[in-house]
Protein backbone atom coordinates (compact mmCIF):
# COMPACT_ATOMS: atom_id res chain seq x y z
CA UNK A 1 0.00 0.00 0.00
CA UNK A 2 2.83 2.39 0.88
CA UNK A 3 4.44 1.78 -2.52
CA UNK A 4 1.20 2.62 -4.31
CA UNK A 5 0.90 5.81 -2.26
CA UNK A 6 4.41 6.86 -3.29
CA UNK A 7 3.68 6.19 -6.96
CA UNK A 8 0.43 8.18 -6.67
CA UNK A 9 2.31 11.14 -5.14
CA UNK A 10 4.96 11.04 -7.88
CA UNK A 11 2.34 10.93 -10.65
CA UNK A 12 0.41 13.83 -9.09
CA UNK A 13 3.55 15.95 -8.61
CA UNK A 14 4.79 15.24 -12.16
CA UNK A 15 1.36 16.11 -13.53
CA UNK A 16 1.35 19.45 -11.65
CA UNK A 17 4.88 20.16 -12.92
CA UNK A 18 3.78 19.51 -16.52
CA UNK A 19 0.85 21.87 -15.99
CA UNK A 20 3.23 24.59 -14.74
CA UNK A 21 5.44 24.13 -17.80
CA UNK A 22 2.40 24.42 -20.10
CA UNK A 23 1.41 27.69 -18.42
CA UNK A 24 4.95 29.04 -18.84
CA UNK A 25 4.96 28.12 -22.54
CA UNK A 26 1.60 29.81 -23.09
CA UNK A 27 2.82 32.97 -21.33
CA UNK A 28 5.96 33.08 -23.48
CA UNK A 29 3.99 32.82 -26.71
C-alpha positions in Angstrom: 0.0 0.0 0.0 2.8 2.4 0.9 4.4 1.8 -2.5 1.2 2.6 -4.3 0.9 5.8 -2.3 4.4 6.9 -3.3 3.7 6.2 -7.0 0.4 8.2 -6.7 2.3 11.1 -5.1 5.0 11.0 -7.9 2.3 10.9 -10.6 0.4 13.8 -9.1 3.6 16.0 -8.6 4.8 15.2 -12.2 1.4 16.1 -13.5 1.4 19.4 -11.7 4.9 20.2 -12.9 3.8 19.5 -16.5 0.8 21.9 -16.0 3.2 24.6 -14.7 5.4 24.1 -17.8 2.4 24.4 -20.1 1.4 27.7 -18.4 4.9 29.0 -18.8 5.0 28.1 -22.5 1.6 29.8 -23.1 2.8 33.0 -21.3 6.0 33.1 -23.5 4.0 32.8 -26.7 
